[in-house]
């Protein structure tokens, strides 16, 4: 999808699956002088839910987006849609959380700096001060919020205040080695992405590559998922694996894992900011 100076909007729609939804949406856009540039949809035969993502450009006769939104709401009520219209030119505001491992943060900052990821990063939050120089080099404010059992609740409150004050759209845990409380998970539901250092559900917790080596694994992977209160059980957005063998030491597995984590997390962030991820109960629908 090419973004330029012309207005461009993204419709996302979820509702019960039934006849006529695609025709109704396309007809509405045509009637309002809109040109559809991209459209993808999926009807889930198991959940009987319908998912749609449509990109369109307004034409000379299209009313203001506020007026078009108001008019579409009447159609949405008929189909009982959960829906949104998003400005595709707007950069999503992404707050990144990190501990001491810097590879995912460094990769996201590079993609941000080069324009590969069309995002704004208003803040980096860490429970350690180690990566402040990296944030400073990229011109991103760094917030050191050290976490202890006694300070965890207070620091999460500070985090949520930052999310509100900075109008953050998405929080990314780029190897943030702390477990968020259920309350914080609920506040960030559907807008907090974590990268897991293995192909879920395998090898949760610490020292995953050492344990993977001990079990003689033949595949190393990474999983990006939305954060929920149940640890590493959130809806999965993206995954990847790479084949390894008996010649790989734990350090080699970790090296392969870092590269996969970078790629998987970046892809998950891109899918989210382009509004391609729709929730389907505990799973996701990815409309590519």
Protein Blocks (a to p, Z undefined) as FASTA:
>chain_A
ZZdfbdcddddddddddehklmmmmmmmmmnopacfbdcddddfklopacddddddddfk
lccfklmmmmmmmmmmmnopacddddfkbccddddddfkbmklmmmmmmmmmnomaccdd
fbdcdfbfklmmmmmmnopacddddddfklmmmmmmmmmmmmmmnopabdcdehiabdcd
fklmmmmgoiaccddfbdcfehgaehklmmmmmnopabdcdddddddfbghiaccfbdcd
ddddfklcfklmmmmmmmmmmmmmmmmmmmmmnopaccehjbccddZZ
